């Protein structure tokens, strides 16, 4: 799946326009179709309330859903304003994920 198509699919799932952070384009380009589908399913589960979010200690008005791949190479964070809209999908490797996690206070 192309990057733009992937972004549109994510926005359709979460119901609004969001930011894409990290090395998002590079990550999605290099993912096989199966892993892309796994991330989309994770986003569906987040939007449906199946996955329990974590509170962001540094930004109390935000909650975050965490994605960890089976091989520990890819991490994701989907942030949402409490009781409101999804804001951002972050996809990157472990190093940048740790920086983002610390920034949010997770």
Backbone atoms as SQL, in Angstrom:
CREATE TABLE atoms (id INTEGER PRIMARY KEY, chain TEXT, resi INTEGER, resn TEXT, atom TEXT, x REAL, y REAL, z REAL);
INSERT INTO atoms VALUES
  (1, 'A', 1, 'UNK', 'N', 0.851, -1.169, 0.000),
  (2, 'A', 1, 'UNK', 'CA', 0.000, 0.000, 0.000),
  (3, 'A', 1, 'UNK', 'C', 0.902, 1.240, 0.000),
  (4, 'A', 2, 'UNK', 'N', 0.525, 2.212, -0.788),
  (5, 'A', 2, 'UNK', 'CA', 1.275, 3.461, -0.851),
  (6, 'A', 2, 'UNK', 'C', 1.084, 4.266, 0.436),
  (7, 'A', 3, 'UNK', 'N', 2.031, 5.136, 0.730),
  (8, 'A', 3, 'UNK', 'CA', 2.016, 5.909, 1.973),
  (9, 'A', 3, 'UNK', 'C', 0.763, 6.784, 2.056),
  (10, 'A', 4, 'UNK', 'N', 0.423, 7.483, 0.971),
  (11, 'A', 4, 'UNK', 'CA', -0.744, 8.364, 1.004),
  (12, 'A', 4, 'UNK', 'C', -2.028, 7.566, 1.239),
  (13, 'A', 5, 'UNK', 'N', -2.124, 6.412, 0.613),
  (14, 'A', 5, 'UNK', 'CA', -3.289, 5.542, 0.799),
  (15, 'A', 5, 'UNK', 'C', -3.363, 5.056, 2.255),
  (16, 'A', 6, 'UNK', 'N', -2.219, 4.732, 2.827),
  (17, 'A', 6, 'UNK', 'CA', -2.151, 4.295, 4.222),
  (18, 'A', 6, 'UNK', 'C', -2.631, 5.417, 5.147),
  (19, 'A', 7, 'UNK', 'N', -2.158, 6.641, 4.903),
  (20, 'A', 7, 'UNK', 'CA', -2.579, 7.791, 5.712),
  (21, 'A', 7, 'UNK', 'C', -4.090, 8.001, 5.625),
  (22, 'A', 8, 'UNK', 'N', -4.623, 7.917, 4.419),
  (23, 'A', 8, 'UNK', 'CA', -6.069, 8.096, 4.230),
  (24, 'A', 8, 'UNK', 'C', -6.849, 7.022, 4.969),
  (25, 'A', 9, 'UNK', 'N', -6.345, 5.811, 4.944),
  (26, 'A', 9, 'UNK', 'CA', -7.005, 4.702, 5.642),
  (27, 'A', 9, 'UNK', 'C', -7.009, 4.940, 7.155),
  (28, 'A', 10, 'UNK', 'N', -5.881, 5.395, 7.695),
  (29, 'A', 10, 'UNK', 'CA', -5.795, 5.691, 9.128),
  (30, 'A', 10, 'UNK', 'C', -6.789, 6.790, 9.489),
  (31, 'A', 11, 'UNK', 'N', -6.837, 7.841, 8.696),
  (32, 'A', 11, 'UNK', 'CA', -7.750, 8.948, 8.983),
  (33, 'A', 11, 'UNK', 'C', -9.204, 8.524, 8.889),
  (34, 'A', 12, 'UNK', 'N', -9.496, 7.607, 7.990),
  (35, 'A', 12, 'UNK', 'CA', -10.853, 7.069, 7.881),
  (36, 'A', 12, 'UNK', 'C', -11.206, 6.279, 9.150),
  (37, 'A', 13, 'UNK', 'N', -10.240, 5.532, 9.671),
  (38, 'A', 13, 'UNK', 'CA', -10.453, 4.719, 10.871),
  (39, 'A', 13, 'UNK', 'C', -10.693, 5.597, 12.100),
  (40, 'A', 14, 'UNK', 'N', -9.843, 6.619, 12.290),
  (41, 'A', 14, 'UNK', 'CA', -9.954, 7.448, 13.496),
  (42, 'A', 14, 'UNK', 'C', -11.004, 8.540, 13.371),
  (43, 'A', 15, 'UNK', 'N', -11.472, 8.798, 12.173),
  (44, 'A', 15, 'UNK', 'CA', -12.597, 9.713, 11.991),
  (45, 'A', 15, 'UNK', 'C', -12.260, 11.179, 11.881),
  (46, 'A', 16, 'UNK', 'N', -10.972, 11.512, 11.769),
  (47, 'A', 16, 'UNK', 'CA', -10.589, 12.907, 11.581),
  (48, 'A', 16, 'UNK', 'C', -9.175, 12.987, 11.012),
  (49, 'A', 17, 'UNK', 'N', -8.784, 14.180, 10.596),
  (50, 'A', 17, 'UNK', 'CA', -7.437, 14.412, 10.081),
  (51, 'A', 17, 'UNK', 'C', -6.469, 14.460, 11.257),
  (52, 'A', 18, 'UNK', 'N', -5.342, 13.741, 11.126),
  (53, 'A', 18, 'UNK', 'CA', -4.346, 13.702, 12.194),
  (54, 'A', 18, 'UNK', 'C', -2.969, 14.012, 11.628),
  (55, 'A', 19, 'UNK', 'N', -2.019, 14.269, 12.533),
  (56, 'A', 19, 'UNK', 'CA', -0.615, 14.441, 12.151),
  (57, 'A', 19, 'UNK', 'C', 0.063, 13.082, 12.115),
  (58, 'A', 20, 'UNK', 'N', 1.066, 12.970, 11.263),
  (59, 'A', 20, 'UNK', 'CA', 1.870, 11.759, 11.193),
  (60, 'A', 20, 'UNK', 'C', 3.294, 12.154, 11.538),
  (61, 'A', 21, 'UNK', 'N', 3.848, 11.529, 12.588),
  (62, 'A', 21, 'UNK', 'CA', 5.131, 11.948, 13.136),
  (63, 'A', 21, 'UNK', 'C', 6.140, 10.808, 13.093),
  (64, 'A', 22, 'UNK', 'N', 7.370, 11.139, 13.418),
  (65, 'A', 22, 'UNK', 'CA', 8.450, 10.168, 13.336),
  (66, 'A', 22, 'UNK', 'C', 8.904, 10.098, 11.884),
  (67, 'A', 23, 'UNK', 'N', 9.596, 9.065, 11.555),
  (68, 'A', 23, 'UNK', 'CA', 9.995, 8.835, 10.167),
  (69, 'A', 23, 'UNK', 'C', 8.877, 8.039, 9.486),
  (70, 'A', 24, 'UNK', 'N', 7.665, 8.580, 9.566),
  (71, 'A', 24, 'UNK', 'CA', 6.456, 7.865, 9.161),
  (72, 'A', 24, 'UNK', 'C', 6.519, 7.386, 7.711),
  (73, 'A', 25, 'UNK', 'N', 6.835, 8.283, 6.789),
  (74, 'A', 25, 'UNK', 'CA', 6.848, 7.933, 5.371),
  (75, 'A', 25, 'UNK', 'C', 7.846, 6.821, 5.096),
  (76, 'A', 26, 'UNK', 'N', 9.039, 6.951, 5.634),
  (77, 'A', 26, 'UNK', 'CA', 10.079, 5.943, 5.432),
  (78, 'A', 26, 'UNK', 'C', 9.660, 4.589, 6.016),
  (79, 'A', 27, 'UNK', 'N', 9.077, 4.621, 7.204),
  (80, 'A', 27, 'UNK', 'CA', 8.657, 3.389, 7.867),
  (81, 'A', 27, 'UNK', 'C', 7.584, 2.680, 7.048),
  (82, 'A', 28, 'UNK', 'N', 6.554, 3.402, 6.642),
  (83, 'A', 28, 'UNK', 'CA', 5.441, 2.783, 5.920),
  (84, 'A', 28, 'UNK', 'C', 5.897, 2.267, 4.561),
  (85, 'A', 29, 'UNK', 'N', 6.781, 3.004, 3.877),
  (86, 'A', 29, 'UNK', 'CA', 7.295, 2.550, 2.572),
  (87, 'A', 29, 'UNK', 'C', 7.994, 1.201, 2.683),
  (88, 'A', 30, 'UNK', 'N', 8.686, 0.993, 3.806),
  (89, 'A', 30, 'UNK', 'CA', 9.483, -0.224, 3.970),
  (90, 'A', 30, 'UNK', 'C', 8.738, -1.370, 4.647),
  (91, 'A', 31, 'UNK', 'N', 7.478, -1.163, 4.992),
  (92, 'A', 31, 'UNK', 'CA', 6.712, -2.230, 5.639),
  (93, 'A', 31, 'UNK', 'C', 6.030, -3.119, 4.606),
  (94, 'A', 32, 'UNK', 'N', 6.072, -4.430, 4.815),
  (95, 'A', 32, 'UNK', 'CA', 5.289, -5.314, 3.946),
  (96, 'A', 32, 'UNK', 'C', 3.797, -5.106, 4.204),
  (97, 'A', 33, 'UNK', 'N', 3.003, -5.492, 3.240),
  (98, 'A', 33, 'UNK', 'CA', 1.544, -5.303, 3.309),
  (99, 'A', 33, 'UNK', 'C', 0.948, -5.901, 4.582),
  (100, 'A', 34, 'UNK', 'N', 1.416, -7.061, 4.990),
  (101, 'A', 34, 'UNK', 'CA', 0.882, -7.720, 6.192),
  (102, 'A', 34, 'UNK', 'C', 1.084, -6.858, 7.448),
  (103, 'A', 35, 'UNK', 'N', 2.256, -6.262, 7.584),
  (104, 'A', 35, 'UNK', 'CA', 2.527, -5.421, 8.757),
  (105, 'A', 35, 'UNK', 'C', 1.740, -4.126, 8.694),
  (106, 'A', 36, 'UNK', 'N', 1.550, -3.586, 7.505),
  (107, 'A', 36, 'UNK', 'CA', 0.708, -2.401, 7.360),
  (108, 'A', 36, 'UNK', 'C', -0.713, -2.713, 7.829),
  (109, 'A', 37, 'UNK', 'N', -1.215, -3.872, 7.433),
  (110, 'A', 37, 'UNK', 'CA', -2.566, -4.280, 7.832),
  (111, 'A', 37, 'UNK', 'C', -2.654, -4.482, 9.348),
  (112, 'A', 38, 'UNK', 'N', -1.585, -4.984, 9.947),
  (113, 'A', 38, 'UNK', 'CA', -1.558, -5.172, 11.396),
  (114, 'A', 38, 'UNK', 'C', -1.650, -3.816, 12.122),
  (115, 'A', 39, 'UNK', 'N', -0.955, -2.808, 11.603),
  (116, 'A', 39, 'UNK', 'CA', -1.018, -1.473, 12.193),
  (117, 'A', 39, 'UNK', 'C', -2.408, -0.879, 12.018),
  (118, 'A', 40, 'UNK', 'N', -3.003, -1.081, 10.847),
  (119, 'A', 40, 'UNK', 'CA', -4.365, -0.578, 10.619),
  (120, 'A', 40, 'UNK', 'C', -5.365, -1.260, 11.556),
  (121, 'A', 41, 'UNK', 'N', -5.193, -2.545, 11.795),
  (122, 'A', 41, 'UNK', 'CA', -6.074, -3.255, 12.727),
  (123, 'A', 41, 'UNK', 'C', -5.895, -2.727, 14.140),
  (124, 'A', 42, 'UNK', 'N', -4.656, -2.445, 14.515),
  (125, 'A', 42, 'UNK', 'CA', -4.373, -1.847, 15.821),
  (126, 'A', 42, 'UNK', 'C', -5.084, -0.505, 15.940),
  (127, 'A', 43, 'UNK', 'N', -5.034, 0.312, 14.895),
  (128, 'A', 43, 'UNK', 'CA', -5.717, 1.614, 14.911),
  (129, 'A', 43, 'UNK', 'C', -7.230, 1.421, 15.050),
  (130, 'A', 44, 'UNK', 'N', -7.783, 0.411, 14.373),
  (131, 'A', 44, 'UNK', 'CA', -9.222, 0.110, 14.509),
  (132, 'A', 44, 'UNK', 'C', -9.557, -0.260, 15.951),
  (133, 'A', 45, 'UNK', 'N', -8.705, -1.092, 16.556),
  (134, 'A', 45, 'UNK', 'CA', -8.920, -1.505, 17.945),
  (135, 'A', 45, 'UNK', 'C', -8.835, -0.321, 18.899),
  (136, 'A', 46, 'UNK', 'N', -7.922, 0.611, 18.631),
  (137, 'A', 46, 'UNK', 'CA', -7.809, 1.823, 19.454),
  (138, 'A', 46, 'UNK', 'C', -9.081, 2.658, 19.329),
  (139, 'A', 47, 'UNK', 'N', -9.529, 2.867, 18.106),
  (140, 'A', 47, 'UNK', 'CA', -10.718, 3.689, 17.867),
  (141, 'A', 47, 'UNK', 'C', -11.971, 3.051, 18.455),
  (142, 'A', 48, 'UNK', 'N', -12.017, 1.712, 18.497),
  (143, 'A', 48, 'UNK', 'CA', -13.181, 1.003, 19.022),
  (144, 'A', 48, 'UNK', 'C', -13.158, 0.882, 20.541),
  (145, 'A', 49, 'UNK', 'N', -12.051, 1.274, 21.167),
  (146, 'A', 49, 'UNK', 'CA', -11.950, 1.192, 22.618),
  (147, 'A', 49, 'UNK', 'C', -11.540, -0.174, 23.127),
  (148, 'A', 50, 'UNK', 'N', -11.049, -1.026, 22.251),
  (149, 'A', 50, 'UNK', 'CA', -10.617, -2.372, 22.649),
  (150, 'A', 50, 'UNK', 'C', -9.276, -2.303, 23.382),
  (151, 'A', 51, 'UNK', 'N', -8.397, -1.448, 22.912),
  (152, 'A', 51, 'UNK', 'CA', -7.088, -1.279, 23.536),
  (153, 'A', 51, 'UNK', 'C', -7.185, -0.168, 24.579),
  (154, 'A', 52, 'UNK', 'N', -6.621, -0.427, 25.735),
  (155, 'A', 52, 'UNK', 'CA', -6.674, 0.540, 26.842),
  (156, 'A', 52, 'UNK', 'C', -5.530, 1.539, 26.690),
  (157, 'A', 53, 'UNK', 'N', -5.831, 2.840, 26.690),
  (158, 'A', 53, 'UNK', 'CA', -4.783, 3.853, 26.547),
  (159, 'A', 53, 'UNK', 'C', -4.072, 4.126, 27.866),
  (160, 'A', 54, 'UNK', 'N', -2.912, 4.761, 27.754),
  (161, 'A', 54, 'UNK', 'CA', -2.156, 5.191, 28.932),
  (162, 'A', 54, 'UNK', 'C', -2.247, 6.713, 29.035),
  (163, 'A', 55, 'UNK', 'N', -2.332, 7.247, 30.240),
  (164, 'A', 55, 'UNK', 'CA', -2.352, 8.708, 30.378),
  (165, 'A', 55, 'UNK', 'C', -0.964, 9.288, 30.124),
  (166, 'A', 56, 'UNK', 'N', -0.920, 10.459, 29.525),
  (167, 'A', 56, 'UNK', 'CA', 0.342, 11.172, 29.285),
  (168, 'A', 56, 'UNK', 'C', 0.575, 12.099, 30.470),
  (169, 'A', 57, 'UNK', 'N', 1.578, 11.808, 31.267),
  (170, 'A', 57, 'UNK', 'CA', 1.819, 12.577, 32.495),
  (171, 'A', 57, 'UNK', 'C', 2.231, 14.024, 32.221),
  (172, 'A', 58, 'UNK', 'N', 2.937, 14.255, 31.125),
  (173, 'A', 58, 'UNK', 'CA', 3.382, 15.614, 30.814),
  (174, 'A', 58, 'UNK', 'C', 2.292, 16.451, 30.149),
  (175, 'A', 59, 'UNK', 'N', 1.303, 15.808, 29.587),
  (176, 'A', 59, 'UNK', 'CA', 0.186, 16.487, 28.928),
  (177, 'A', 59, 'UNK', 'C', -1.093, 15.818, 29.405),
  (178, 'A', 60, 'UNK', 'N', -1.618, 16.291, 30.491),
  (179, 'A', 60, 'UNK', 'CA', -2.725, 15.629, 31.177),
  (180, 'A', 60, 'UNK', 'C', -4.010, 15.550, 30.357),
  (181, 'A', 61, 'UNK', 'N', -4.119, 16.344, 29.324),
  (182, 'A', 61, 'UNK', 'CA', -5.311, 16.307, 28.479),
  (183, 'A', 61, 'UNK', 'C', -5.208, 15.248, 27.377),
  (184, 'A', 62, 'UNK', 'N', -4.073, 14.522, 27.327),
  (185, 'A', 62, 'UNK', 'CA', -3.856, 13.513, 26.291),
  (186, 'A', 62, 'UNK', 'C', -3.804, 12.106, 26.872),
  (187, 'A', 63, 'UNK', 'N', -4.199, 11.149, 26.032),
  (188, 'A', 63, 'UNK', 'CA', -3.994, 9.731, 26.307),
  (189, 'A', 63, 'UNK', 'C', -3.283, 9.143, 25.098),
  (190, 'A', 64, 'UNK', 'N', -2.588, 8.026, 25.296),
  (191, 'A', 64, 'UNK', 'CA', -1.798, 7.437, 24.222),
  (192, 'A', 64, 'UNK', 'C', -2.008, 5.932, 24.153),
  (193, 'A', 65, 'UNK', 'N', -2.111, 5.432, 22.931),
  (194, 'A', 65, 'UNK', 'CA', -2.193, 4.000, 22.654),
  (195, 'A', 65, 'UNK', 'C', -0.831, 3.577, 22.121),
  (196, 'A', 66, 'UNK', 'N', -0.288, 2.495, 22.650),
  (197, 'A', 66, 'UNK', 'CA', 1.062, 2.049, 22.309),
  (198, 'A', 66, 'UNK', 'C', 1.007, 0.838, 21.392),
  (199, 'A', 67, 'UNK', 'N', 1.814, 0.872, 20.320),
  (200, 'A', 67, 'UNK', 'CA', 1.965, -0.266, 19.402),
  (201, 'A', 67, 'UNK', 'C', 3.396, -0.759, 19.481),
  (202, 'A', 68, 'UNK', 'N', 3.563, -2.057, 19.685),
  (203, 'A', 68, 'UNK', 'CA', 4.887, -2.675, 19.685),
  (204, 'A', 68, 'UNK', 'C', 4.836, -3.869, 18.747),
  (205, 'A', 69, 'UNK', 'N', 5.745, -3.895, 17.779),
  (206, 'A', 69, 'UNK', 'CA', 5.784, -5.014, 16.851),
  (207, 'A', 69, 'UNK', 'C', 6.388, -6.240, 17.534),
  (208, 'A', 70, 'UNK', 'N', 6.130, -7.387, 16.957),
  (209, 'A', 70, 'UNK', 'CA', 6.622, -8.643, 17.540),
  (210, 'A', 70, 'UNK', 'C', 8.145, -8.731, 17.548),
  (211, 'A', 71, 'UNK', 'N', 8.792, -8.120, 16.562),
  (212, 'A', 71, 'UNK', 'CA', 10.249, -8.213, 16.476),
  (213, 'A', 71, 'UNK', 'C', 10.963, -7.027, 17.151),
  (214, 'A', 72, 'UNK', 'N', 10.213, -6.165, 17.813),
  (215, 'A', 72, 'UNK', 'CA', 10.736, -5.010, 18.542),
  (216, 'A', 72, 'UNK', 'C', 11.470, -3.989, 17.669),
  (217, 'A', 73, 'UNK', 'N', 11.260, -4.005, 16.370),
  (218, 'A', 73, 'UNK', 'CA', 11.899, -3.032, 15.487),
  (219, 'A', 73, 'UNK', 'C', 11.043, -1.789, 15.283),
  (220, 'A', 74, 'UNK', 'N', 9.751, -1.938, 15.428),
  (221, 'A', 74, 'UNK', 'CA', 8.839, -0.846, 15.133),
  (222, 'A', 74, 'UNK', 'C', 7.980, -0.541, 16.350),
  (223, 'A', 75, 'UNK', 'N', 7.841, 0.738, 16.622),
  (224, 'A', 75, 'UNK', 'CA', 6.998, 1.195, 17.722),
  (225, 'A', 75, 'UNK', 'C', 6.064, 2.271, 17.196),
  (226, 'A', 76, 'UNK', 'N', 4.912, 2.355, 17.821),
  (227, 'A', 76, 'UNK', 'CA', 3.952, 3.372, 17.428),
  (228, 'A', 76, 'UNK', 'C', 3.228, 3.942, 18.628),
  (229, 'A', 77, 'UNK', 'N', 2.826, 5.195, 18.504),
  (230, 'A', 77, 'UNK', 'CA', 2.033, 5.857, 19.535),
  (231, 'A', 77, 'UNK', 'C', 0.922, 6.626, 18.834),
  (232, 'A', 78, 'UNK', 'N', -0.298, 6.311, 19.198),
  (233, 'A', 78, 'UNK', 'CA', -1.462, 7.028, 18.683),
  (234, 'A', 78, 'UNK', 'C', -1.989, 7.881, 19.830),
  (235, 'A', 79, 'UNK', 'N', -1.921, 9.190, 19.684),
  (236, 'A', 79, 'UNK', 'CA', -2.352, 10.078, 20.760),
  (237, 'A', 79, 'UNK', 'C', -3.752, 10.614, 20.486),
  (238, 'A', 80, 'UNK', 'N', -4.453, 10.831, 21.583),
  (239, 'A', 80, 'UNK', 'CA', -5.826, 11.301, 21.507),
  (240, 'A', 80, 'UNK', 'C', -6.067, 12.281, 22.641),
  (241, 'A', 81, 'UNK', 'N', -6.846, 13.290, 22.374),
  (242, 'A', 81, 'UNK', 'CA', -7.264, 14.204, 23.421),
  (243, 'A', 81, 'UNK', 'C', -8.386, 13.512, 24.192),
  (244, 'A', 82, 'UNK', 'N', -8.335, 13.568, 25.513),
  (245, 'A', 82, 'UNK', 'CA', -9.338, 12.881, 26.330),
  (246, 'A', 82, 'UNK', 'C', -10.744, 13.324, 25.928),
  (247, 'A', 83, 'UNK', 'N', -11.593, 12.352, 25.650),
  (248, 'A', 83, 'UNK', 'CA', -12.986, 12.627, 25.320),
  (249, 'A', 83, 'UNK', 'C', -13.178, 13.369, 24.020),
  (250, 'A', 84, 'UNK', 'N', -12.162, 13.353, 23.151),
  (251, 'A', 84, 'UNK', 'CA', -12.272, 14.134, 21.928),
  (252, 'A', 84, 'UNK', 'C', -11.638, 13.388, 20.753),
  (253, 'A', 85, 'UNK', 'N', -10.848, 14.096, 19.970),
  (254, 'A', 85, 'UNK', 'CA', -10.321, 13.580, 18.714),
  (255, 'A', 85, 'UNK', 'C', -8.943, 12.958, 18.844),
  (256, 'A', 86, 'UNK', 'N', -8.642, 12.058, 17.886),
  (257, 'A', 86, 'UNK', 'CA', -7.286, 11.555, 17.741),
  (258, 'A', 86, 'UNK', 'C', -6.445, 12.675, 17.144),
  (259, 'A', 87, 'UNK', 'N', -5.196, 12.784, 17.576),
  (260, 'A', 87, 'UNK', 'CA', -4.351, 13.899, 17.157),
  (261, 'A', 87, 'UNK', 'C', -3.178, 13.503, 16.276),
  (262, 'A', 88, 'UNK', 'N', -2.506, 12.377, 16.617),
  (263, 'A', 88, 'UNK', 'CA', -1.244, 12.082, 15.953),
  (264, 'A', 88, 'UNK', 'C', -0.957, 10.584, 15.970),
  (265, 'A', 89, 'UNK', 'N', -0.352, 10.106, 14.875),
  (266, 'A', 89, 'UNK', 'CA', 0.165, 8.740, 14.819),
  (267, 'A', 89, 'UNK', 'C', 1.665, 8.838, 14.608),
  (268, 'A', 90, 'UNK', 'N', 2.414, 8.294, 15.556),
  (269, 'A', 90, 'UNK', 'CA', 3.869, 8.286, 15.516),
  (270, 'A', 90, 'UNK', 'C', 4.315, 6.859, 15.222),
  (271, 'A', 91, 'UNK', 'N', 5.133, 6.672, 14.186),
  (272, 'A', 91, 'UNK', 'CA', 5.736, 5.373, 13.884),
  (273, 'A', 91, 'UNK', 'C', 7.227, 5.574, 13.684),
  (274, 'A', 92, 'UNK', 'N', 8.024, 4.779, 14.372),
  (275, 'A', 92, 'UNK', 'CA', 9.473, 4.885, 14.205),
  (276, 'A', 92, 'UNK', 'C', 10.154, 3.713, 14.900),
  (277, 'A', 93, 'UNK', 'N', 11.483, 3.764, 14.936),
  (278, 'A', 93, 'UNK', 'CA', 12.219, 2.694, 15.602),
  (279, 'A', 93, 'UNK', 'C', 12.260, 2.936, 17.113),
  (280, 'A', 94, 'UNK', 'N', 12.895, 2.040, 17.810),
  (281, 'A', 94, 'UNK', 'CA', 12.888, 2.044, 19.272),
  (282, 'A', 94, 'UNK', 'C', 13.513, 3.310, 19.867),
  (283, 'A', 95, 'UNK', 'N', 14.600, 3.804, 19.282),
  (284, 'A', 95, 'UNK', 'CA', 15.290, 4.975, 19.820),
  (285, 'A', 95, 'UNK', 'C', 14.380, 6.204, 19.819),
  (286, 'A', 96, 'UNK', 'N', 13.756, 6.493, 18.686),
  (287, 'A', 96, 'UNK', 'CA', 12.904, 7.673, 18.593),
  (288, 'A', 96, 'UNK', 'C', 11.607, 7.483, 19.367),
  (289, 'A', 97, 'UNK', 'N', 11.158, 6.251, 19.468),
  (290, 'A', 97, 'UNK', 'CA', 9.978, 5.937, 20.279),
  (291, 'A', 97, 'UNK', 'C', 10.238, 6.291, 21.744),
  (292, 'A', 98, 'UNK', 'N', 11.414, 5.938, 22.248),
  (293, 'A', 98, 'UNK', 'CA', 11.758, 6.264, 23.637),
  (294, 'A', 98, 'UNK', 'C', 11.765, 7.771, 23.871),
  (295, 'A', 99, 'UNK', 'N', 12.298, 8.525, 22.904),
  (296, 'A', 99, 'UNK', 'CA', 12.300, 9.987, 23.026),
  (297, 'A', 99, 'UNK', 'C', 10.881, 10.539, 23.063),
  (298, 'A', 100, 'UNK', 'N', 10.035, 10.035, 22.197),
  (299, 'A', 100, 'UNK', 'CA', 8.641, 10.500, 22.130),
  (300, 'A', 100, 'UNK', 'C', 7.900, 10.125, 23.422),
  (301, 'A', 101, 'UNK', 'N', 8.149, 8.914, 23.894),
  (302, 'A', 101, 'UNK', 'CA', 7.517, 8.440, 25.126),
  (303, 'A', 101, 'UNK', 'C', 7.890, 9.325, 26.311),
  (304, 'A', 102, 'UNK', 'N', 9.159, 9.676, 26.416),
  (305, 'A', 102, 'UNK', 'CA', 9.617, 10.554, 27.491),
  (306, 'A', 102, 'UNK', 'C', 9.012, 11.949, 27.348),
  (307, 'A', 103, 'UNK', 'N', 8.914, 12.432, 26.123),
  (308, 'A', 103, 'UNK', 'CA', 8.321, 13.744, 25.861),
  (309, 'A', 103, 'UNK', 'C', 6.873, 13.797, 26.348),
  (310, 'A', 104, 'UNK', 'N', 6.128, 12.717, 26.097),
  (311, 'A', 104, 'UNK', 'CA', 4.723, 12.651, 26.500),
  (312, 'A', 104, 'UNK', 'C', 4.552, 12.310, 27.984),
  (313, 'A', 105, 'UNK', 'N', 5.578, 11.743, 28.576),
  (314, 'A', 105, 'UNK', 'CA', 5.495, 11.338, 29.981),
  (315, 'A', 105, 'UNK', 'C', 4.850, 9.980, 30.143),
  (316, 'A', 106, 'UNK', 'N', 5.157, 9.081, 29.236),
  (317, 'A', 106, 'UNK', 'CA', 4.613, 7.716, 29.312),
  (318, 'A', 106, 'UNK', 'C', 5.586, 6.790, 30.018);
